[in-house]
Amino acid sequence: MMICAAMLTVSAGAQKTTVTTHKGGDNWYIGINAGVATPMQKWDNYGFMKGVAPSFGVRLGKNLNTVLGVAIDANAYFKSTKKSLMNTKTFINTTNVDALGTLNLSNLFGGYQGEPRLFEVFFLGGFGWTHEFGSLLGTSANGINSKAAFDLAFNLGADKAWQIYLEPAVIYGLWDNGKLSNALSNPYNSFKYDSRNGLFQLNVGVNYKFGNSNNSHNFTIEQLRDQGEIDDLNARINELRGENDKKDMRIARDIRRIAELEDSLKAARNVKPTVVKNVVTKVVNNNVLQPTVIFGQGKSTVDAAQMASVAMIAKYMKNHPESRLLIKGYASPEGNPELNQRLSEARAASVKNALVKRYGIPESRLETQGMGATDELFDEVDFNRVATFTDLSK
C-alpha cells in the first residue's frame, strides 16, 4: 500500500503536463463478474479443486490517473460441491467486500498513448471484510481478508468504453477457525498468510466506463503548444481583430450613406413635378436621301415602275460628284431569317447594278449592305421591302 501511495504521487506529478485535467465525476466505471473459487491447500477433507464454489460479484471503481485507481469489489460465494470451511448450510456461503487499489502495469511501463490499448494488464490489491453464513462450526463468522489479483483486460468498442477481463486472484482469510475473536486473541496464528485459509479464484468480468467531461470514456492527452505556436495564434487573433474593425468601419460608412440616400429620396418625393407641354422634337437626318426603291414580295429585281427613283438618285450623284452612297437593302419580316438576309443583300446589289450599267455611275462611289428583315421602317409591312440611300460624304 505504501508503494502504491508513492507511485500515485509520482504518477500524478508526471501526468500534469500530458493528460487533460478531469473532474471528480470523471473516469468512473461499474462492472460485474462471475467465476469459481477453490481452497488453495489440502486440509482434512477439502483441497485445491475439491470444494469448488461458484461466485458472482459487482465492482465500482475510479481511475485516478492513467496508472492508479481505486475500486470497491463485492463477491458472493455459493454452496460448494464438497464439504469445506466454505461449505455452509445456506445457499450463499460467504461474502467478501474489498477496498482495492488498482495499478495499470501496461501504462506504468509502456506509457499512455492517448487512449487505452486493446490489451492491458492490471494488478489489484487490498483488504476487505468477510462474512460467513452458518458454517459447519455452527455459527456465523466475520473476519478480515486480503486480496491480490491480476486482470488480463481487453478494451473494446470505438470509444474503448467496454472492458472485459480474466482475473486470477488469491484471497486470504486472516482469522483462526473462522472466528474474529480467536484472531484477536492469538494474532500469531491468525493474522498471517496461511494457505489453509486461502482461496484461489478465477473470474471473468465486464466493466463499463462512464462518459467524461472531455467527451471521452478515458483519459485524453493535452494538445501542448510551444511558445512559437502561441505567438502565431496571438498574431492571427490580432489580424482577425483588425479585419473585424475594418469591416465595422465599412458598415458604419454604408449606414451613413444609406441615411444620406434616404434623406435625398425623401426630399425628392416632396418636390412637385414640372409638367412640360407642347414639346416637339424634330430630328433631321441630312445624309439619308428621300427616294426609295420598293420591291415585290420575294423579288430582288428592280421593276420598271421603280426606275424613276433610281434615275433621281443617278441625277443627284451627277450633281454632287463628291458624293458616295451606301445602298441598304431590306426585307419584310415574313419567312425564314436566312432567306430574308440573302434577299436584302440581292436587292441592294440590284439597285447598284442599275446605277452602274444604266446611268454610268462609277462603281467605286457605291457600297451595298443587306440589312435583313425589318418592320420598323414603315408601318405598312409591304413598304419595308425596299432599298434606301445614304450619302456617306455628309
WORAFEN-V821097 format. One record per backbone hydrogen bond with DSSP energy under -1.0 kcal/mol. NH is the residue of the N-H (numbers start at 1). CO is the residue of the C=O. Records with the same first field share a line. If there is no record, write none. Layout:
NH = CO ; CO
This chain:
5 = 1
6 = 2
7 = 3
8 = 4
9 = 5
10 = 6
11 = 7
12 = 8
13 = 9
14 = 10
15 = 11
18 = 15
19 = 15
20 = 220
26 = 23
29 = 61
30 = 208
31 = 59
32 = 206
33 = 57
34 = 204
35 = 55
36 = 202
37 = 53
38 = 200
40 = 198
43 = 46
46 = 43
47 = 50
50 = 47
53 = 37
55 = 35
56 = 76
57 = 33
58 = 74
59 = 31
60 = 72
61 = 29
62 = 70
63 = 27
64 = 68
65 = 68
69 = 102
70 = 62
71 = 100
72 = 60
73 = 98
74 = 58
75 = 96
76 = 56
77 = 94
78 = 54
79 = 91
81 = 52
87 = 84
89 = 134
93 = 77
94 = 77
95 = 131
96 = 75
97 = 129
98 = 73
99 = 127
100 = 71
101 = 125
102 = 69
103 = 123
104 = 67
105 = 103 ; 121
106 = 121
108 = 104
109 = 105
110 = 106
111 = 107
120 = 153
122 = 151
123 = 103
124 = 149
125 = 101
126 = 147
127 = 99
128 = 145
129 = 97
130 = 143
131 = 95
132 = 141
133 = 93
135 = 139
138 = 135
141 = 132
143 = 130
145 = 128
146 = 172
147 = 126
148 = 170
149 = 124
150 = 168
151 = 122
152 = 166
153 = 120
154 = 164
155 = 118
156 = 162
162 = 156
163 = 207
164 = 154
165 = 205
166 = 152
167 = 203
169 = 201
170 = 148
171 = 199
172 = 146
173 = 197
174 = 144
175 = 173
179 = 176
183 = 179
184 = 180
185 = 181
186 = 182
190 = 186
191 = 187
192 = 190
194 = 192
197 = 194
198 = 195
199 = 171
200 = 38
201 = 169
202 = 36
203 = 167
204 = 34
205 = 165
206 = 32
207 = 163
208 = 30
209 = 161
210 = 28
212 = 216
215 = 212
222 = 18
224 = 222
230 = 226
231 = 227
232 = 228
233 = 229
234 = 230
235 = 231
236 = 232
237 = 233
238 = 234
239 = 235
240 = 236
241 = 237
242 = 238
243 = 239
244 = 240
245 = 241
246 = 242
247 = 243
248 = 244
249 = 245
250 = 246
251 = 247
252 = 248
253 = 249
254 = 250
255 = 251
256 = 252
257 = 253
258 = 254
259 = 255
260 = 256
261 = 257
262 = 258
263 = 259
264 = 260
265 = 261
266 = 262
267 = 263
268 = 264
269 = 265
289 = 389
293 = 387
295 = 385
299 = 296
306 = 303
307 = 304
310 = 306
311 = 307
312 = 308
313 = 309
314 = 310
315 = 311
316 = 312
317 = 313
318 = 314
319 = 315
320 = 316
323 = 320
325 = 365
326 = 390
327 = 367
328 = 388
329 = 369
330 = 386
331 = 372
340 = 336
341 = 337
342 = 338
343 = 339
344 = 340
345 = 341
346 = 342
347 = 343
348 = 344
349 = 345
350 = 346
351 = 347
352 = 348
353 = 349
354 = 350
355 = 351
356 = 352
357 = 353
358 = 354
361 = 355
365 = 362
366 = 363
367 = 325
369 = 327
371 = 329
374 = 331
384 = 381
385 = 382
386 = 384
387 = 293
388 = 328
390 = 326
391 = 287
392 = 324
394 = 391
